[in-house]
Amino acid sequence: MATFITGSTGYLGAHVAANLLQGHTDSLNLLVRAKDHHDAEVRLWQALQLHMDFPHFHEFLKSRISIFRGDLTGSRFGLSEDDYRRLVRTTDSIIHCAASLNRRSEKTCLNVNLRGTLEVIKLAQCVRDDHGLGRFSHVSTVAVAGQRQNEVVREDEAIDWNRSDYDPYARTKKFSEHMLRELLPDVPFTIFRPSIILGDSRHAATTQFDMVKAFVFLAGLPVLPFRPDDRLDIVNVDFVADSIVALHLKEKPHFDTYQLSSGTASQTFRELTGVLSAAQGKRAPLFAPGLERPFTAIVNWLANRRGTAIGYAASLMKVFMPYLVYNTVFDNARVVSETGHAPVPFSKYSYPLLKFSKDGHFTYPYKAWPEVAGGSVA
């Protein structure tokens, strides 16, 4: 039997898959969107090479990974009847990591986050009815808490249907949680809500650059339109993946919902900029909270300059700006107490992450699929 994972070619999903492959014995059923089977293998290799070399990957591919080539939003993922039946019969738990983080597109979020989650829930129902489902783990987001200001939010206080959301990503993830609770009430489930995932505390390399670009943009400004003692809830991806795997494999977690965040230990703008400035031998930026409104207006104007580097950076800032100024953190006492591990402060690994990203022009040096004896490894 196997754990079915969606989003294994994404940043967090790859960390979760690698964690299970390297630290546990589970077989994995992985949903991969690709034009053919070898293209699916190549896409998976690109996602996992951050975590392992090719010989180990290829051994896992032969012994413990089953690829199901399909689309999250398609009926039965677009799989043939035989493949879907095989997926049902060989799956005993589910980790749903896949999501669209496109906070600017209502259509994309509706398609991927709602229709896609519904398809995964329908698979869970089929597995439940066929031989039983051990656990459904769903990766959500702390953004389901909606618009906040100067708060510490706990898991049971996060969902407030009368509260407005910042964007379609937050809105559709909130509805996805609701669907899970309503449609799988008789299945053990766990909901994970990460905060801002930014980098891996173990090494500087990353394959996810959107948030990094936004922070590099901010790090280069001599004046910041923020309150210096506001806190940013940033969490390292290795802490998030480790927590998901540990609690997914646990027979009876203490709770059904966990915030994977830095919580009340979240660092302030002053702390983060001080560390980055010292590492670069630069003067720390000045803080001018009164400039928040004109700064936002300038960012919105620059975001319309499509096709330019500054326009792209500004469009990222436009998306993330509400989360930078709401001074809200998400209590992580549950996960820290239950797993015995706490996230690593962003200041401990922020400079290597930013340096790697800038030196590589915000790209990861992917390795090609090896060629042997005049042909690719089969």
C-alpha positions as CSV (number, residue, x, y, z in Angstrom):
1,M,0.0,0.0,0.0
2,A,1.1,3.6,-0.6
3,T,0.7,7.2,0.4
4,F,-0.9,9.3,-2.4
5,I,0.7,12.7,-2.7
6,T,-0.4,15.6,-4.8
7,G,2.0,18.5,-5.6
8,S,5.1,16.3,-5.4
9,T,6.7,18.4,-8.2
10,G,6.1,21.6,-6.2
11,Y,8.4,23.1,-3.5
12,L,6.7,21.9,-0.3
13,G,5.4,18.7,-1.9
14,A,8.9,17.7,-3.0
15,H,10.2,18.2,0.5
16,V,7.4,16.0,1.9
17,A,8.0,13.3,-0.7
18,A,11.8,13.3,-0.1
19,N,11.2,13.2,3.6
20,L,9.1,10.0,3.3
21,L,11.5,8.4,0.8
22,Q,14.6,9.1,2.8
23,G,13.4,8.7,6.3
24,H,10.6,6.1,6.1
25,T,9.7,3.0,4.2
26,D,6.4,4.1,2.6
27,S,5.7,3.5,-1.1
28,L,4.4,6.6,-2.8
29,N,1.7,7.2,-5.4
30,L,2.5,10.5,-7.1
31,L,0.2,12.5,-9.3
32,V,2.3,14.2,-12.0
33,R,1.1,16.3,-14.9
34,A,3.2,15.6,-18.0
35,K,2.9,14.9,-21.7
36,D,4.2,11.3,-21.3
37,H,5.6,8.9,-18.7
38,H,9.3,9.9,-19.2
39,D,8.4,13.6,-19.1
40,A,6.7,12.9,-15.7
41,E,9.9,11.2,-14.5
42,V,12.0,14.1,-15.6
43,R,9.7,16.6,-13.8
44,L,9.9,14.5,-10.7
45,W,13.7,14.4,-10.9
46,Q,13.9,18.1,-11.2
47,A,11.7,18.5,-8.1
48,L,13.7,16.0,-6.0
49,Q,17.3,16.7,-7.0
50,L,17.4,19.4,-4.4
51,H,17.2,16.5,-1.9
52,M,19.1,13.6,-3.4
53,D,21.4,12.5,-6.2
54,F,20.2,10.7,-9.3
55,P,21.3,7.2,-8.4
56,H,19.2,7.4,-5.2
57,F,16.3,9.0,-7.0
58,H,16.4,6.3,-9.7
59,E,16.4,3.5,-7.2
60,F,13.4,5.0,-5.4
61,L,11.7,5.4,-8.8
62,K,12.1,1.7,-9.5
63,S,11.3,0.4,-6.1
64,R,9.0,2.8,-4.2
65,I,7.4,5.4,-6.5
66,S,4.4,4.8,-8.8
67,I,3.7,7.7,-11.1
68,F,0.1,8.5,-12.1
69,R,0.2,10.8,-15.0
70,G,-2.8,13.1,-14.7
71,D,-4.3,16.5,-13.9
72,L,-5.5,17.5,-10.4
73,T,-8.6,19.3,-11.9
74,G,-9.7,16.5,-14.3
75,S,-12.4,14.1,-13.6
76,R,-10.7,11.2,-11.8
77,F,-7.5,13.2,-12.6
78,G,-8.0,12.3,-16.2
79,L,-6.8,8.7,-15.5
80,S,-8.0,5.7,-17.4
81,E,-10.5,3.5,-15.6
82,D,-7.9,0.9,-14.9
83,D,-5.3,3.4,-13.6
84,Y,-7.9,5.0,-11.3
85,R,-8.9,1.6,-10.0
86,R,-5.2,0.8,-9.4
87,L,-4.7,4.1,-7.6
88,V,-7.7,3.5,-5.3
89,R,-6.7,-0.1,-4.5
90,T,-3.1,0.8,-3.7
91,T,-3.6,3.9,-1.6
92,D,-4.0,3.8,2.1
93,S,-3.4,7.5,3.0
94,I,-3.4,10.9,1.3
95,I,-1.3,14.0,1.6
96,H,-2.8,16.8,-0.5
97,C,-0.1,19.4,-1.0
98,A,-1.0,20.7,-4.5
99,A,-2.5,24.2,-4.7
100,S,-2.4,27.3,-6.9
101,L,-0.7,30.2,-5.0
102,N,-1.7,32.6,-7.8
103,R,-3.2,35.2,-5.5
104,R,-4.1,37.4,-8.4
105,S,-6.3,34.9,-10.4
106,E,-9.7,34.0,-9.0
107,K,-10.2,31.6,-11.9
108,T,-7.0,29.7,-11.3
109,C,-7.6,29.4,-7.6
110,L,-11.1,28.2,-8.1
111,N,-10.0,25.5,-10.6
112,V,-7.0,24.2,-8.7
113,N,-7.8,24.8,-5.1
114,L,-11.6,24.0,-5.1
115,R,-12.1,21.6,-8.1
116,G,-8.8,19.9,-7.5
117,T,-9.4,19.4,-3.8
118,L,-12.9,18.0,-4.6
119,E,-11.3,15.4,-6.9
120,V,-8.9,14.4,-4.1
121,I,-11.8,14.1,-1.6
122,K,-13.7,11.9,-4.1
123,L,-10.6,9.7,-4.3
124,A,-10.5,9.6,-0.5
125,Q,-14.2,8.5,-0.5
126,C,-13.4,5.7,-3.0
127,V,-10.5,4.5,-0.9
128,R,-12.6,4.6,2.2
129,D,-15.3,2.6,0.7
130,D,-12.9,0.1,-0.9
131,H,-10.7,-0.9,2.0
132,G,-10.5,2.1,4.4
133,L,-8.4,5.3,4.4
134,G,-5.9,5.7,7.2
135,R,-5.5,9.5,7.1
136,F,-6.2,12.5,4.9
137,S,-3.7,15.2,5.4
138,H,-4.6,18.5,3.8
139,V,-2.1,21.4,3.4
140,S,-3.9,24.7,3.9
141,T,-2.6,28.1,4.9
142,V,-2.8,30.5,7.9
143,A,-4.3,33.0,5.3
144,V,-7.7,31.3,6.0
145,A,-7.8,33.6,9.0
146,G,-8.7,36.5,6.8
147,Q,-8.0,40.1,7.4
148,R,-6.4,40.7,10.8
149,Q,-4.4,43.4,12.6
150,N,-2.1,43.1,15.6
151,E,-3.2,39.6,16.7
152,V,-2.0,36.3,17.8
153,V,-4.3,33.7,16.1
154,R,-4.9,30.2,17.4
155,E,-6.1,27.3,15.3
156,D,-9.7,27.2,16.7
157,E,-10.1,31.0,16.3
158,A,-8.8,31.3,12.7
159,I,-12.0,30.6,10.6
160,D,-14.5,33.4,10.8
161,W,-17.0,33.4,7.9
162,N,-17.9,37.0,8.6
163,R,-14.4,38.2,8.1
164,S,-13.1,39.3,4.7
165,D,-10.2,37.6,2.9
166,Y,-7.2,39.3,1.4
167,D,-7.2,37.3,-1.9
168,P,-8.7,34.4,-3.8
169,Y,-6.0,32.0,-2.6
170,A,-7.0,32.5,1.0
171,R,-10.7,32.3,0.2
172,T,-10.5,29.1,-1.8
173,K,-8.2,27.4,0.8
174,K,-10.8,28.3,3.5
175,F,-13.6,26.6,1.4
176,S,-11.3,23.6,0.8
177,E,-11.0,23.1,4.6
178,H,-14.8,23.3,4.8
179,M,-15.3,20.7,2.1
180,L,-13.0,18.3,3.8
181,R,-14.8,18.6,7.1
182,E,-18.2,18.3,5.5
183,L,-17.5,15.5,3.0
184,L,-15.1,13.3,5.0
185,P,-16.5,13.4,8.5
186,D,-15.8,9.7,9.1
187,V,-12.2,9.7,7.9
188,P,-9.2,10.6,10.2
189,F,-7.9,13.9,8.8
190,T,-5.3,16.5,9.7
191,I,-5.3,20.1,8.4
192,F,-1.9,21.9,8.3
193,R,-1.7,25.7,8.0
194,P,1.8,26.9,7.1
195,S,2.6,30.6,7.4
196,I,5.0,32.3,5.0
197,I,7.3,29.5,3.9
198,L,10.7,31.0,3.0
199,G,13.8,28.8,2.5
200,D,15.3,25.7,4.1
201,S,17.3,26.2,7.3
202,R,19.7,23.4,6.4
203,H,21.1,24.9,3.1
204,A,20.9,28.0,1.0
205,A,19.6,26.4,-2.2
206,T,15.9,26.8,-3.1
207,T,13.8,26.3,-6.1
208,Q,11.0,28.7,-5.1
209,F,11.8,32.4,-5.6
210,D,8.7,34.5,-5.6
211,M,8.8,35.4,-1.9
212,V,12.6,35.6,-2.1
213,K,12.3,38.2,-4.9
214,A,9.9,40.3,-2.8
215,F,12.4,40.2,0.2
216,V,15.4,41.1,-2.0
217,F,13.4,44.0,-3.3
218,L,12.7,45.2,0.3
219,A,16.2,44.5,1.4
220,G,17.6,46.9,-1.2
221,L,15.5,49.9,0.0
222,P,17.1,52.5,2.3
223,V,13.7,53.4,3.8
224,L,11.0,50.9,4.7
225,P,7.3,51.9,5.1
226,F,6.8,49.5,8.0
227,R,6.6,49.7,11.8
228,P,10.0,48.3,13.0
229,D,8.6,46.3,15.8
230,D,5.9,44.6,13.7
231,R,6.4,40.8,13.5
232,L,6.7,38.7,10.3
233,D,5.6,35.0,10.7
234,I,8.2,33.3,8.4
235,V,8.8,29.6,8.7
236,N,11.4,27.3,7.2
237,V,10.2,24.6,4.8
238,D,12.1,21.8,6.4
239,F,10.2,22.4,9.7
240,V,6.9,22.4,7.7
241,A,7.7,19.2,5.8
242,D,9.0,17.4,8.9
243,S,5.9,18.3,10.9
244,I,3.5,17.2,8.1
245,V,5.2,13.8,7.8
246,A,5.5,13.2,11.6
247,L,1.9,14.0,12.3
248,H,0.6,12.2,9.1
249,L,2.3,9.0,10.2
250,K,1.2,9.3,13.8
251,E,-1.6,7.0,14.7
252,K,-3.6,9.5,16.7
253,P,-2.5,13.1,16.6
254,H,-3.8,15.2,19.5
255,F,-5.6,17.7,17.2
256,D,-7.1,17.8,13.7
257,T,-5.6,21.2,12.9
258,Y,-2.0,22.6,13.3
259,Q,-0.5,26.0,12.4
260,L,3.0,25.4,11.1
261,S,4.4,28.8,11.9
262,S,7.0,30.7,13.9
263,G,4.2,31.9,16.2
264,T,5.0,34.2,19.0
265,A,8.7,33.8,18.4
266,S,8.3,35.5,15.0
267,Q,11.0,38.1,14.5
268,T,10.4,41.8,13.9
269,F,11.3,43.9,10.9
270,R,14.0,45.5,13.0
271,E,15.6,42.2,13.9
272,L,15.5,40.8,10.3
273,T,16.8,43.9,8.6
274,G,19.6,44.3,11.2
275,V,20.9,40.8,10.6
276,L,20.7,41.2,6.8
277,S,22.4,44.6,6.9
278,A,25.2,43.4,9.1
279,A,25.8,40.3,6.9
280,Q,26.2,42.6,3.9
281,G,28.2,45.3,5.6
282,K,25.5,47.9,5.0
283,R,23.7,50.4,7.2
284,A,20.3,49.2,8.4
285,P,17.3,50.8,6.7
286,L,15.2,53.6,8.3
287,F,11.6,52.9,9.1
288,A,8.9,55.3,8.1
289,P,5.4,53.8,8.7
290,G,3.8,57.0,7.5
291,L,5.0,56.1,4.0
292,E,2.9,52.9,3.9
293,R,0.1,54.5,1.8
294,P,2.2,56.3,-0.8
295,F,4.5,53.3,-1.0
296,T,1.6,51.0,-1.7
297,A,0.3,53.4,-4.4
298,I,3.8,53.4,-6.1
299,V,4.0,49.6,-5.9
300,N,0.5,49.4,-7.5
301,W,1.6,51.7,-10.3
302,L,4.9,49.9,-10.9
303,A,3.0,46.5,-11.0
304,N,1.3,47.7,-14.2
305,R,4.7,47.9,-16.0
306,R,4.5,44.4,-17.3
307,G,7.4,42.8,-19.0
308,T,10.0,44.6,-16.8
309,A,12.0,43.3,-13.9
310,I,10.8,46.1,-11.6
311,G,7.2,45.6,-12.7
312,Y,7.4,41.9,-11.8
313,A,9.0,42.6,-8.4
314,A,6.3,45.3,-7.7
315,S,3.5,42.8,-8.7
316,L,4.9,40.4,-6.1
317,M,5.0,43.2,-3.5
318,K,1.4,44.1,-4.4
319,V,0.3,40.6,-3.6
320,F,2.2,40.2,-0.3
321,M,1.9,43.7,1.0
322,P,-1.3,43.0,3.2
323,Y,0.6,40.2,4.9
324,L,3.6,42.4,5.6
325,V,1.7,45.1,7.4
326,Y,-1.0,43.3,9.4
327,N,1.4,42.4,12.3
328,T,-0.3,39.1,13.0
329,V,1.3,35.8,14.0
330,F,-0.1,32.3,14.3
331,D,0.3,30.4,17.5
332,N,2.4,27.2,17.0
333,A,2.2,25.7,20.5
334,R,0.3,22.6,19.3
335,V,2.9,21.4,16.8
336,V,5.9,22.4,18.8
337,S,4.6,20.5,21.9
338,E,3.6,17.4,20.0
339,T,6.6,17.0,17.7
340,G,9.2,18.4,20.1
341,H,10.7,20.6,17.4
342,A,10.5,24.4,16.8
343,P,11.1,26.3,13.6
344,V,14.5,28.0,13.0
345,P,14.5,31.8,13.1
346,F,14.6,33.3,9.6
347,S,17.6,35.5,10.6
348,K,19.7,32.3,11.0
349,Y,19.5,31.4,7.3
350,S,18.2,34.5,5.5
351,Y,21.5,35.9,4.2
352,P,22.7,32.6,2.6
353,L,19.3,32.2,1.0
354,L,19.3,35.7,-0.4
355,K,22.9,35.4,-1.6
356,F,22.2,32.0,-3.3
357,S,19.1,33.5,-5.0
358,K,20.9,36.7,-6.2
359,D,24.1,35.0,-7.3
360,G,22.0,32.5,-9.4
361,H,19.7,35.2,-10.8
362,F,16.8,33.6,-9.1
363,T,17.1,30.3,-10.9
364,Y,18.1,26.8,-9.6
365,P,20.8,25.0,-11.6
366,Y,18.8,21.9,-12.5
367,K,20.7,18.9,-13.7
368,A,19.6,17.1,-16.8
369,W,18.4,13.5,-16.9
370,P,21.6,11.5,-17.3
371,E,22.6,10.1,-20.7
372,V,24.3,6.7,-20.8
373,A,25.6,4.7,-23.8
374,G,24.1,7.1,-26.2
375,G,20.7,7.2,-24.7
376,S,18.8,8.3,-21.6
377,V,18.5,6.2,-18.5
378,A,15.4,4.1,-18.9
